[in-house]
Each structure stands twice: as structure tokens, then as C-alpha cells.
Amino acid sequence: MWIVASDFDRTLSHESDKFVIRKDIAEKINSFSKIYKFFVVTGREERYMKLLAPGLSPTGWILENGSLIVVNSKKIINAPKNWFTIRQSISRKLKELGIPHSFGEVIIYVDSWSEEISFESARVERNRRDAMILPPNVEKGSGLRIALKELNVEGKVVAVGDAENDVSLFRVADYKVAVENALPEIKSLADFVLDKEDGDGVVELLDLILSGRFPEGVNIH
Ligand SMILES: O=C(O)COP(=O)(O)O
């Protein structure tokens, strides 16, 4: 069984489309998901995914950077019980420091954050200019593992991404794939770099898998 775990922003969707996924790309993923497994693994909240990915029906969603898993209409929170008390105290500290932030269902989002701040009971994950404050040990990779366990799915995991918060996804993958527009450090970690950017790159990957040309038939560059 092939299991594709794909980032969303700048991997499935393009900034010039205001991060809304193109219809042909969503349709390709929907048909792939009927044969194999496809998970969208994103830092984003569920409410944004409803707006940015209308009509997209993957096998499952790993949201808020691995802290919220949605499979088979079931929501699983990947955080310790005391996390929400910790989250309140972190929010108070951010307010004292004058750092604007917002809450997801589980995590804290900070836009355009360049300061180096660490917290005792939380982890800060950077993603390009933004940052997310999460429970310790919660990341995209651990979220994917929970989804696979919940669905009782086993197979070869192909992770595809573009930026820093995709590194943990690479750690749980059998094959690490970067889209053409990925950051240089992500490309250097990848087993394969796709010829195309964003969603066109992911379609390229899905076609390689569907036609049986992955991984042997891929030109490594
Ligand atoms: O903007 C974000 O929250 C990051 O989203 P991504 O993980 O899909 O790249």
C-alpha cells in the first residue's frame, strides 16, 4: 500500500492562488485516495482548510502541525491532558511580551516571529516566517503515525513537502520528496526532488506512483 503524506501550503497550493488548491489537483488527489492513501499534513487549522481545499477528500487530515487528526469523521487531539492549562500560561506570557498570537483548536499561532523564545512545557516550530507553539513531541510526523494507527494502515510512506515543519514528516517516511520550490535544506534532505512546483509537483509524484514508476523510474537530481 502506498501512503502519501503531503504538506499543503506551497506543496499542494500556490501563493499566487491565495493558497486555494486548484480543482484539477484536488481531483487527482481524490481519485488517488480511492486506490491508495493520501493524507494532507499541514500546520493550518481545519477552518482554513475548508476554505482553501473545497472538494478535496483525502484519506485523512493531519492539522495544526500534527496536534489534530481527522480521519473517518473522527477528531483526535494529539496533546497531553494538561496542555490547555499550559497553553493559557504561554498566552499570558506572549501578551506580556506584546507578541500578537491566535489560538487554533490545539496550538498557538504567531505570525512573522523572529525572536528566539523557548518555553519549558512547549515546543516552538518555525515555518518560513511564522511560528507555532505546540505540546512537546507533537509534530507532523507523530500526527501521521496516529492517523495510520487509527486506520490500521501499513505501507510505504512517501512524504512530500517544502519547508521546515516538513522535516518531522521526512523522519517517519520511507521516501522523502521535495517539490521544486522547496527550501534548499529540504531539497538536500530529500531522496527525490520533483521537476515541478507545488501541486503540479505532487501530481507528477502521484502519476509516477499510479504508473508503477516510483521509486525506480524517478530521475534523481
Ligand atoms: O501556514 C501554515 O500554517 C503552514 O502550512 P503548511 O504546513 O501546510 O505549510
Ligand as a Chemical Component Dictionary entry (heavy atoms), coordinates in Angstrom:
data_LIG
# 
_chem_comp.id                   LIG 
_chem_comp.type                 NON-POLYMER 
_chem_comp.pdbx_formal_charge   0 
_chem_comp.three_letter_code    LIG 
# 
loop_
_chem_comp_atom.comp_id 
_chem_comp_atom.atom_id 
_chem_comp_atom.alt_atom_id 
_chem_comp_atom.type_symbol 
_chem_comp_atom.charge 
_chem_comp_atom.model_Cartn_x 
_chem_comp_atom.model_Cartn_y 
_chem_comp_atom.model_Cartn_z 
_chem_comp_atom.pdbx_ordinal 
LIG O1 O1 O 0 0.763 28.317 7.165 1 
LIG C1 C1 C 0 0.810 27.282 7.829 2 
LIG O2 O2 O 0 0.165 27.116 8.872 3 
LIG C2 C2 C 0 1.707 26.168 7.346 4 
LIG O3 O3 O 0 1.033 25.333 6.485 5 
LIG P1 P1 P 0 1.769 24.065 5.838 6 
LIG O4 O4 O 0 2.224 23.208 6.957 7 
LIG O5 O5 O 0 0.690 23.451 5.002 8 
LIG O6 O6 O 0 2.918 24.569 5.003 9 
# 
loop_
_chem_comp_bond.comp_id 
_chem_comp_bond.atom_id_1 
_chem_comp_bond.atom_id_2 
_chem_comp_bond.value_order 
_chem_comp_bond.pdbx_ordinal 
LIG O1 C1 DOUB 1 
LIG C1 O2 SING 2 
LIG C1 C2 SING 3 
LIG C2 O3 SING 4 
LIG O3 P1 SING 5 
LIG P1 O4 DOUB 6 
LIG P1 O5 SING 7 
LIG P1 O6 SING 8 
# 
